[in-house]
Amino acid sequence: MDLKLATTTSITSTYAGEFAGQYIQAALLAGVTLGNGLITIKPNVKYKEVVKKLATATLVKGATCDFTDTGTVTLTEKILTPKELQVNLELCKKDFHSDWEAVSMGFSAFDVLPKNFSDFLIGNISQSVGANIESAIWAGTGGADSITGFTTLFVGDTSIVDVTGTTVASSTIQAELAKVVTASAALNVTDAVIYVAKDIYAAYMISLGGFGASGVGAQGYDNKGPNQTFNELSFAGYKIILTPGMPSGQMVCAEPSNLWFGTGLMNDYNQVKVIDMEDNDGSQNVRFVMRFTAGIQYGVAEEIVYYWK
């Protein structure tokens, strides 16, 4: 989508409303976790949302002539409260005189923002915002400038199934993954996956290359040695998912439907603006403003395995 920029000295277009929703979505989905749909995304959360999860057990009984209430139904709920966040940047048009796009400014002394630079600026910042949100989803501490991430919440929840971790190496990673799988197998989950940090993922890949002394042989999986390429990794039937935002040495085993990300993609808090300040104060500055909301929550703590040390 091209921005319709003014041809004189100012930018008159402002991105808000519907267009802002699209750009905010692009920014948030730039991260791996959201971009690949690795957890459940709940959009249009204006303020708070009560998320319920239903669990049933021992429903089937022997038939009788009477109606007999049997089994158990457990209804749990959590409050998902997205937090208001913003990006404010100011940059000088003069700094782009030596840029390869300078020719698009023309030869007049009165410069305009390089053609399509606003699109570039929005796209570039969207990538940075996506990386920031990726980290915050898993490791955010909940300070003034961040949301509270999953691992921060897990540490304070005694209902989470904890697995004590250790320093992971290629020679030990498969034994550590087995601990997570064993803990998860004892739970009432059917579609769980294992989210892993980058160092965990790398150690597992190296072990599959034959260097982990994990029973795969000197040349590793498929006798390819270190030349391993996989479209999808798994361990004992559990899909292994790389989540770059997770702290090093950590893993989480859970159903994607039990981990939630909330945002208000279409609500009034979301906006993207590119503002030329020349007509306001005579400067050569351009301001970028992005406002959005984000937050995470999980459902049944007893169905989540958290590996950490």
N, C-alpha and C positions, 0 to 999 in steps of 0.2 A: 504494500500500500504506500503510495507516494504522498508526501506532505505537500500541500499547495502553499508554497512559500511566497511571500511578497517579493516583488522585483525591485523594490527600492531598498531602504535601509532597515526595515523592521520585519519581524515575523508576526503575522496576524493570526495564524492558525493555532488553536489550542485543542489538545486531545483530552477529552473527558467523556463521561457518559458511556455510550456503547463502545466507542473506539478504545476508551481507557480500559474497559473490561477485557478487550482482546489483548491489549498490550500487557496488562497485569497477568493475564493467564499465560502469555508467552514467557513472562519473567519467571513466574512460579514454576512452570513446567520445564524450565531450562535445566533444573536439577535432575539427577538420575532417578531418585525415589519417586517424585511426582510425574516426571516426564514419561516414565515407563509403567506407570500405574501400579507400583509395587505395594502401595497401601491404598486404603479407601479414601477417596476425595469427596468431601461434602461441601459443595459450593452454595452460594447464596445464604450464608449464615449471617444475618444482619447484626445480631448482638450475641445471643447464646442459643445453643440447641441442645435439647435433652436427647441423647442417643441411647436407645434401648437395645438390649440383646436378649434373645430368648433361648434358654437351654432346657432340654427335656431328657428324662431318663426313665427306664423301666416302664415303658408305656404298654407293651404287649403282654397280655395275660390270657389264661385259659378262658374259653367262652362259657358263659352261663346264660340263663334266661333273663336275668335282671341286669339293670344298669348299675355298674359298680365303678365308682370313680377310682382310677388306679394311676400309678406313676407319679412323677414329680415334674413340675414346671417351675423353672427358676428364671425370674425376670430381673435383669440388672440394668442399671442406667448410670450414665456418666454425663457431666456437663461439658460441652465443647464451647469454649469461649475464645474466638479469634481476637488477637491483639492488634491494635492500630500501629502501623509502622510507616516510615517515610524515607525517601531519598531526596536530598537537596544538594544540587551541584551548581557551581557557577564557573564558567570558563570564558575566555576572551577570544573573540573572533580574530584578533590580530595574530594570535599564536598559530593560525592556520595559513599565514601568508606563504610559508615555505613548504607547505604540504602539497602533495601531488594534486590535490583538488583545487589548488589556488586559482588555476586558470578559470574555473567555473565562477569565480568571483567577478570576473570581468576586469577591465583596466581602469575603472573609475576609482577615485580615492575613497568613495563611499561604498563600503563593503557590505555585502549581504552574506548570510550563512551559506557555505558551499552547498550547491545543489545536492539534495538527498542526504546531507550530513545529519539532519534531524532523524531520519530513518536509521542511519548508522548509529547515532548516539543512543537512540532508544533500544536498538538491538544489542549494542555492546553493554549497556547498563543492565538490560534484561538478563544477559548471561551472568553478570556479576551478582545480581540479585538472586538468580536461581542457585548459584553456588553457595551464597550465604544462607538461603533457606534450606538447602540440602544439609548443611552442617547443623543448622538450628533444629531441624526436625529430630535429629538423633542426639545431639550433644548440647543443645541450647540450655543456658543456665537460668533463663528467666529474668535477666537483668533489665535495665531500662531500655536497652537497645536490642533485645532478643526475646524470643519465645522460650518457654520451657520445653526441652526436648524429651524424647522417650527415655533415654538412659538416665537422665536426671530424675524423672518421675519413678523409674523402676527401683532406684536405690532406696527411695523412701517408702516403698510399698512392700510390706512383709508377706503379702499374698502372692507376689511374683515368685516363680520357681527359680531360685538362684543355683547356678553351677559355678563352683570356684575355679577360676582360670589360673593359668600359669604363663610363663614366657614361651610363646609358641615358636617352633621352628619347623622346617620341612620334615624333620625326622619324627616330630611329635604331633603334628597337626591332625593326622587321621585319628589318633587316640583321643584327642580333645574334641573333635567333631563327634566321635562315638559317645562321649559323655553327654553332649547336648541331645543327640538322638535318643539315647536311653532315657533321659529325663522327659523328653517330649512324648515318647512312646507310652509312658505311664499316664498321660493326660487324655482328656476327652476331646481330642482334636483330630481332624481328618485331612485337612488341606494345608497343614503348616509348611512353611518354608524356613530356611535358615538365612537370615541377613547377616553378612559378615563385613568386618572392616577390611581396608585395603591390604594390610599386612597378613591377615588371615587368608584372604583370597590368594595372595601371592605364594604363601607357604604351601597351600594346597596344590596350586599349579606346579610348583617345583617338585612336590612329592610325587605327583603324577608323571613327572619327567624321569623318575627313577633315582632321584638323589635323596629321597627321604627315608630309605631303608624301611619302607612300609609294606613290603611284600609284593611290589609291582615289578621288581626286576631292575637290572642295571640300566636298561633302555626305556624303562617306564611304560606307560600305557601305549598300546599299539606299536611298541618298539620304535617310537619316534624320538626318544631321548628328550632333550630340552625343546625340540621343535614341536611344541604342542599347540594346537588350535582347537578350541571347543566353542560350539555355538551355545552350549548350555552345560553347566556343571551340576552334578548331584552327588549325594553321599547317602548310601543306605536308603535310597528312595526319596530323600528329601532334596528339593531343589536348592542349590546354593546361589544366593543373590548378593552381588557386590553392591554395597552402599557406601560411597565415598565419605559421607558425612559422619559415619559411626566412628567413635574413638578407637584408637589402635588397640588390638588385642581383645576385642569384644565381639560377641555374637548374640543374636536374638532369634529365637525360634518361635514363630507365631503364625496364625492365619492372617492373611492380608485383610480380611473382613473385620478383624479384631483391632486393627490399628487405623486410626482416622486422622485425616488432615482437613481442617475447616478453613474456609475463606469466604469472603463476600464478593465474588467476582463481578456481580452486577449491582451491588448496592452503592449507596451514595458516598461511601468512604474511599472508593477507588477512583483515582484520576492520574492522568499523565499529561504534563504540560511542558512545552518548550517555549520560553518567553524571551524575546529580544528586548533588552533593557534600554536600547538607545533612545527611543522616544520618551522614556520615562525619566532618565537621569543623564542622558548624553554620553553614557559610557559605551564601550565596545563589548560589554558582557552579555552572555546568554545564560539564562537560568533554566535548569532542568528540575522538575518537581514530579515525584511519583509518590502516591499514597495508596496503601492497600492494607488488608488485614490477613492474619495468618495465626494458626494455632493447631495443636495436636491433642489427641486424647486416645485412650484405649478402653476396651470394654471389660472382658473377663480377665482379671489379673491371674487367676489360677490356671489359665490356659496359655501363659507366656513363660518361656524359659529364657533366662538372662545369664549369659556367660560373661563373667568379668572377674578381675582380680583386685 
